[in-house]
């Protein structure tokens, strides 16, 4: 813009010189006088100079503002600003719900009879940067109140939660309960600004993966049919909320590398992105700790809890109860 203004100044200067050298000058001088004509030309030039300076200052100020306040990764306004963005977001929300909530959670025994799982918070099983800063490592385990909703634990963990448990204890079920709640919130978000919760099974992760980001993009493309270009944008800007199931299903030789990839992913995003990870308790003790805010372990059911569960299932679970 400043260059355009300067070009106009040069043009007007040439025009003024030509006017003074042409017969038109004599006619204008006869009408308004020589001194007034000269003042008029100088006034026009002065206005153009002021306009050019103001334009330069405006562009300079805008550039400084942009440098001082860069765009924040994951800013929803930039991710889902267009109608196409919102359609793509809605489509992926629908695919995740169809595959995992309708296709898995609602068809499981959890949908036939609910059981109150006993959870124990185990902050010792994760690396919390703020604990290191305050030297509060080694906190004791805390048994949570019966009936405590896992989504409440997730929220208190600032969306960074590790779920541990024995085989068949209900880790994936709890993960999907969190997924359902987050999907409901995302669907109900009229501004379409909340991130997209997506379930990923870590069993396909390999140490050859350069980073967790690239693996997430690959899974989005292969399992959810998200174009690679869109997936890359969503992953890099934090529009995807990863719900990672089956860390213990990663080949044993690759588990430590997978943990390092997850930790690097969180560090690269400032540790601010929500994430839930599931793993069997025994296998987790053999690998490095994840950089999350807290961990909960599903405690083994008592005989009374088991009997109450089958009784609540009625005739559908009568055969299993008898066995």
C-alpha positions in Angstrom: 0.0 0.0 0.0 2.9 2.4 0.8 4.5 1.7 -2.5 1.2 2.5 -4.3 1.0 5.8 -2.4 4.6 6.7 -3.4 3.8 5.9 -7.0 0.8 8.3 -6.8 3.0 11.0 -5.4 5.5 10.6 -8.2 2.7 10.6 -10.8 1.2 13.8 -9.3 4.6 15.4 -9.2 5.1 14.7 -12.9 1.6 15.9 -13.6 2.2 19.2 -11.8 5.4 19.8 -13.7 3.6 19.1 -17.0 0.7 21.4 -16.0 3.2 24.2 -15.3 4.7 23.7 -18.7 1.5 23.5 -20.7 -0.9 26.3 -21.9 -3.5 25.0 -19.4 -1.3 26.7 -16.7 -2.0 30.1 -18.3 -5.7 29.5 -18.3 -5.8 28.4 -14.7 -3.7 31.3 -13.7 -6.1 33.6 -15.4 -9.0 32.1 -13.5 -7.6 31.7 -10.0 -4.3 33.4 -10.1 -0.7 32.1 -10.2 -0.1 32.0 -6.4 -3.4 30.2 -5.6 -2.7 27.6 -8.3 0.7 26.9 -6.9 -0.7 26.6 -3.4 -3.4 24.2 -4.6 -0.9 21.9 -6.2 1.2 21.9 -3.0 -1.9 21.2 -1.0 -2.7 18.1 -3.1 0.9 16.9 -2.8 0.8 17.4 1.0 -2.5 15.4 1.3 -0.9 12.5 -0.6 2.2 12.6 1.6 0.0 12.4 4.8 -2.1 9.6 3.3 1.1 7.6 2.5 2.5 8.1 6.0 -0.8 7.1 7.7 -1.0 4.0 5.4 2.6 3.0 6.3 1.9 3.4 10.1 -1.3 1.4 9.9 0.5 -1.5 8.1 3.4 -1.4 10.5 1.1 -1.5 13.5 -0.8 -4.4 12.1 2.4 -6.3 11.4 3.5 -5.7 15.0 0.2 -6.8 16.4 0.3 -10.0 14.4 3.9 -10.7 15.6 3.0 -9.9 19.3 -0.1 -12.1 19.3 0.4 -15.1 17.0 -2.4 -17.6 16.4 -2.8 -20.2 19.1 -2.7 -23.8 18.0 -6.1 -25.4 18.3 -8.0 -22.1 18.2 -11.5 -23.4 17.2 -12.4 -20.2 15.4 -9.7 -20.8 12.8 -10.3 -24.6 12.6 -14.0 -24.6 12.1 -14.6 -21.2 10.6 -16.1 -22.2 7.3 -19.3 -24.2 6.5 -17.1 -26.9 5.0 -15.0 -27.1 8.3 -18.2 -27.5 10.3 -19.6 -30.2 8.0 -16.3 -32.2 8.2 -16.4 -31.9 12.0 -20.0 -33.0 12.2 -19.2 -36.0 9.9 -16.3 -37.2 12.1 -18.3 -36.8 15.3 -21.0 -39.0 13.7 -18.5 -41.7 12.6 -16.9 -41.9 16.1 -20.3 -42.2 17.7 -21.5 -44.8 15.2 -18.3 -46.9 15.5 -17.7 -46.8 19.3 -20.9 -45.8 21.1 -23.6 -47.4 19.0 -21.3 -50.2 17.7 -19.5 -51.1 20.9 -20.7 -49.5 24.2 -24.4 -49.8 23.6 -24.0 -53.5 22.5 -21.9 -54.5 25.5 -23.1 -55.9 28.9 -22.6 -52.3 30.3 -25.8 -51.5 28.4 -27.7 -54.4 30.0 -26.7 -53.8 33.6 -24.6 -51.1 35.2 -22.0 -51.9 37.9 -20.4 -49.3 40.1 -16.7 -49.7 39.6 -14.4 -48.8 42.5 -11.6 -46.5 41.4 -8.4 -45.6 43.1 -6.5 -42.5 42.1 -2.8 -43.2 41.6 -0.9 -40.0 40.9 2.4 -41.9 41.4 1.9 -43.6 38.1 2.2 -40.4 36.0 4.6 -37.6 35.6 3.0 -34.3 36.6 5.3 -31.3 35.8 3.7 -29.1 38.4 4.3 -31.8 41.1 8.0 -31.9 40.1 8.2 -28.1 40.4 6.6 -28.3 43.9 8.5 -31.5 44.9 5.2 -33.3 45.6 6.0 -36.6 44.0 5.2 -39.8 45.8 1.6 -38.9 46.7 -0.3 -41.7 48.2 -3.1 -43.5 46.4 -6.6 -42.4 47.1 -9.7 -44.6 46.9 -12.4 -42.5 45.3 -16.0 -42.5 46.6 -18.2 -45.3 45.2 -20.3 -44.1 42.3 -17.8 -41.4 41.3 -18.3 -40.7 37.6 -15.3 -41.1 35.5 -16.0 -37.9 33.6 -15.7 -36.0 36.9 -12.2 -37.6 37.4 -11.4 -36.6 33.8 -12.3 -33.0 34.4 -10.4 -32.8 37.6 -7.4 -34.2 35.8 -7.7 -31.3 33.3 -8.5 -33.8 30.6 -5.2 -35.7 30.9 -6.1 -39.1 32.4 -4.6 -42.6 32.5 -7.0 -45.5 33.1 -5.4 -48.7 34.5 -6.9 -52.1 35.4 -6.7 -55.8 35.1 -7.8 -57.7 31.9 -11.6 -57.4 31.6 -11.9 -54.9 34.4 -13.7 -52.3 32.3 -10.9 -50.0 31.0 -12.3 -49.7 27.5 -15.8 -49.3 28.8 -14.7 -46.3 31.0 -12.9 -44.8 28.1 -16.0 -45.1 25.9 -18.2 -43.6 28.7 -15.8 -40.5 28.6 -16.1 -40.6 24.8 -19.9 -40.5 24.9 -19.9 -37.6 27.3 -17.4 -35.6 25.2 -19.3 -36.5 22.0 -22.6 -35.2 23.5 -20.9 -32.0 24.5 -19.3 -31.5 21.1 -22.7 -32.2 19.3 -24.4 -29.7 21.6 -21.8 -27.0 21.1 -23.7 -24.6 18.9 -20.5 -22.6 18.1 -18.8 -25.8 16.9 -15.6 -24.8 18.7 -14.9 -27.8 20.9 -12.4 -30.4 19.8 -13.4 -33.7 18.3 -13.0 -36.7 20.6 -11.7 -39.7 18.6 -11.0 -43.2 19.8 -7.7 -44.7 18.6 -6.5 -48.3 19.3 -2.7 -48.2 19.9 -2.3 -51.9 18.8 -1.4 -50.6 15.3 1.3 -48.3 16.5 4.9 -49.3 15.6 8.3 -48.0 16.6 8.9 -47.0 13.0 6.4 -44.2 13.3 8.2 -40.9 13.2 5.9 -39.3 15.7 2.5 -39.8 17.3 1.1 -37.0 15.1 1.8 -38.9 11.9 0.3 -42.1 13.3 -2.9 -40.2 14.3 -3.2 -38.7 10.8 -2.8 -42.2 9.3 -5.5 -43.7 11.5 -7.8 -40.9 10.8 -7.4 -41.5 7.1 -7.6 -45.3 7.2 -10.2 -45.9 9.8 -12.3 -42.7 9.7 -11.8 -41.7 6.1 -10.6 -38.2 7.0 -8.5 -36.8 4.1 -4.8 -36.6 5.0 -4.7 -32.9 4.5 -7.6 -32.2 6.8 -6.3 -34.8 9.4 -2.9 -33.2 9.4 -4.4 -29.8 10.0 -6.6 -31.0 12.8 -3.9 -33.0 14.6 -1.3 -30.2 14.4 -3.7 -27.6 15.7 -5.2 -29.6 18.5 -8.7 -30.1 17.0 -8.5 -33.8 17.7 -8.9 -35.1 21.3 -7.2 -38.5 21.3 -8.7 -41.3 23.4 -5.9 -43.9 23.2 -7.0 -47.5 24.1 -4.8 -50.5 24.4 -1.3 -49.3 25.3 -0.6 -52.8 26.5 -1.6 -54.1 23.0 1.4 -52.4 21.5 4.1 -55.0 20.9 6.2 -55.3 24.0 9.4 -54.2 22.3 7.7 -51.0 21.1 5.8 -49.9 24.3 8.5 -47.7 25.7 9.0 -45.9 22.4 5.2 -45.5 22.2 5.2 -43.8 25.6 8.0 -41.5 24.5 6.0 -40.6 21.4 2.9 -39.8 23.5 5.0 -37.7 25.9 6.7 -35.9 23.0 3.3 -35.2 21.5 2.0 -33.6 24.7 5.2 -31.6 25.2 5.1 -30.3 21.6 1.6 -29.1 22.2 2.5 -27.5 25.5 1.0 -30.2 27.6 -2.4 -28.5 27.2 -4.2 -31.0 25.0 -6.7 -33.3 26.6 -5.9 -37.0 26.3 -7.0 -40.3 27.8 -4.9 -43.5 27.7 -5.8 -47.0 28.8 -3.4 -49.8 29.8 -3.3 -53.0 31.8 -1.8 -52.4 35.2 0.9 -55.1 35.1 2.2 -54.0 31.6 2.2 -50.4 32.6 4.6 -51.0 35.5 7.2 -52.2 33.0 7.3 -49.1 30.8 8.2 -45.4 31.4 5.5 -43.2 33.0 3.2 -41.0 30.9 3.1 -37.3 31.2 -0.5 -36.9 32.3 -2.2 -35.3 35.3 -3.4 -38.3 37.1 -4.1 -42.1 36.9 -7.0 -44.2 38.2 -7.0 -47.9 38.6 -10.2 -50.0 38.4 -10.1 -52.2 41.5 -11.1 -55.8 41.4 -14.8 -56.5 42.0 -15.9 -58.2 45.2 -18.1 -61.3 45.2 -21.0 -59.2 46.4 -20.5 -56.6 43.6 -20.4 -59.4 41.0 -23.6 -61.0 42.3 -25.4 -57.7 42.4 -24.4 -57.1 38.8 -25.7 -60.3 37.5 -28.9 -59.9 39.5 -29.5 -56.5 38.0 -29.1 -58.1 34.5 -32.2 -60.2 35.1 -33.0 -63.1 32.7 -30.5 -61.9 30.2 -27.6 -62.7 32.6 -29.3 -65.5 34.5 -27.3 -68.2 32.7 -24.0 -66.5 33.3 -24.9 -66.0 37.0 -25.7 -69.6 37.4 -22.4 -70.6 35.8 
